[in-house]
Amino acid sequence: MNISYRWLKEYINLDYTPDEVAAFLTQIGLEVGSMEEMETVKGGLKGLVIGEVLTCEKHPDSDHLSKTTVNVGGEILPIVCGAPNVAAGQKVVVATVGTTLYDGDTEFKIKKSKIRGEASEGMICAEDEIGLGQGHDGIMVLPADVKIGTPAAAYFKIENDFTMEIGLTPNRA
């Protein structure tokens, strides 16, 4: 039998980690055979933060790229962006250096790089690039009242769950 940790928390006031709950269930005779983390969005939006585009100008060596500076909450990053709708003053989702993005089964890790001679230390994201939709017309532009530096997982209320596989013992109906 499989039980969701979040489902249990809806019915029982729990202040314990999934591992602690698994141990308690085993102690009362419900053997937890395995536990698996279930992600709502692949990667759980780890490394993604809300930023504000401070400046946006045309890239000197490209007709479709823009050179931006983005405040991600205490740090200002230079980012080269290819989206047609990027503009100064926008609140956006930013993948910082070291973040892993997923496209199906393939992974893409964000690194510091030079794009046509300009430094880029992150990526301003479209909804399909982070697993929140199918749109790729441009970057996600968020409401103006969003706080800079907020983790994207907190802003979008992404919560992972744990599924516990419980082996019922023969003396239990």
Residue pairs with C-beta under 8 A, 6 or more apart in sequence:
1 165
1 166
1 168
2 163
2 164
2 165
2 166
3 163
3 164
3 166
4 161
4 162
4 163
4 164
5 18
5 21
5 161
5 162
5 163
5 164
6 159
6 161
6 162
8 14
8 21
14 21
16 24
18 35
18 162
18 164
19 35
21 164
22 32
22 35
22 164
23 32
25 31
25 32
25 164
25 166
26 32
29 169
29 172
30 166
30 168
30 169
30 172
31 166
31 167
31 169
32 164
32 165
32 166
32 167
33 165
33 166
33 167
34 164
34 165
35 162
35 163
35 164
35 165
36 162
36 163
36 165
37 160
37 161
37 162
38 160
38 161
38 162
38 163
39 160
40 158
40 159
40 160
40 161
41 130
41 131
41 132
41 156
41 158
42 102
42 131
43 100
43 101
43 102
43 131
44 153
44 158
44 160
45 130
45 131
45 151
45 152
45 153
45 156
45 158
46 99
46 100
46 153
47 95
47 96
47 98
47 99
47 100
47 110
48 93
48 94
48 95
48 96
48 99
48 125
48 130
48 151
48 152
48 153
49 72
49 73
49 93
49 94
49 96
49 149
49 150
49 151
49 152
50 72
50 73
50 91
50 92
50 93
50 94
50 142
50 146
50 147
50 148
50 149
50 150
50 151
50 152
50 155
51 70
51 71
51 72
51 73
51 77
51 91
51 92
51 93
51 94
51 124
51 148
51 149
52 70
52 71
52 89
52 90
52 91
52 92
52 148
53 68
53 69
53 70
53 86
53 87
53 88
53 89
53 90
53 92
53 124
54 68
54 69
54 70
54 71
54 76
54 88
55 67
55 68
55 69
55 88
56 66
56 67
56 68
56 81
56 86
56 87
56 88
57 66
57 67
57 68
58 65
58 66
58 67
59 65
59 66
59 67
59 80
59 115
59 116
59 118
60 67
60 117
60 118
61 116
61 117
61 118
62 116
64 82
64 84
65 80
65 81
65 82
65 115
65 116
66 80
66 81
66 82
66 83
66 86
67 78
67 80
67 118
68 78
68 79
68 80
68 81
68 86
68 88
68 124
69 76
69 77
69 78
69 79
70 76
70 77
70 79
70 92
70 94
70 122
70 124
71 148
72 94
72 96
72 122
72 148
72 149
73 148
73 149
73 150
74 149
77 94
77 96
77 121
77 122
78 118
78 119
78 120
78 121
79 94
79 120
79 121
79 122
79 123
79 124
80 115
80 116
80 118
80 119
80 120
81 123
81 124
81 139
83 124
83 126
83 138
83 139
84 137
84 138
85 137
85 138
85 139
85 141
86 92
86 124
86 138
86 139
90 139
90 141
90 142
91 141
91 142
91 143
91 144
91 146
91 148
92 124
92 125
92 139
92 140
92 141
92 142
93 124
93 125
93 130
93 139
93 140
93 142
93 152
94 122
94 123
94 124
94 125
95 101
95 110
95 122
95 123
95 125
95 129
95 130
96 110
96 121
96 122
97 110
97 111
97 112
97 121
97 122
98 109
98 110
99 109
99 110
99 123
100 107
100 108
100 109
100 110
101 107
101 108
101 109
101 110
101 123
101 125
101 129
101 130
102 108
102 131
103 129
110 122
110 123
112 119
112 120
112 121
113 119
113 120
114 120
123 129
124 139
125 139
125 140
126 135
126 136
126 137
126 138
126 139
126 140
127 133
127 134
127 135
127 136
127 140
128 134
128 135
128 136
129 136
130 152
132 140
132 156
142 155
146 155
152 158
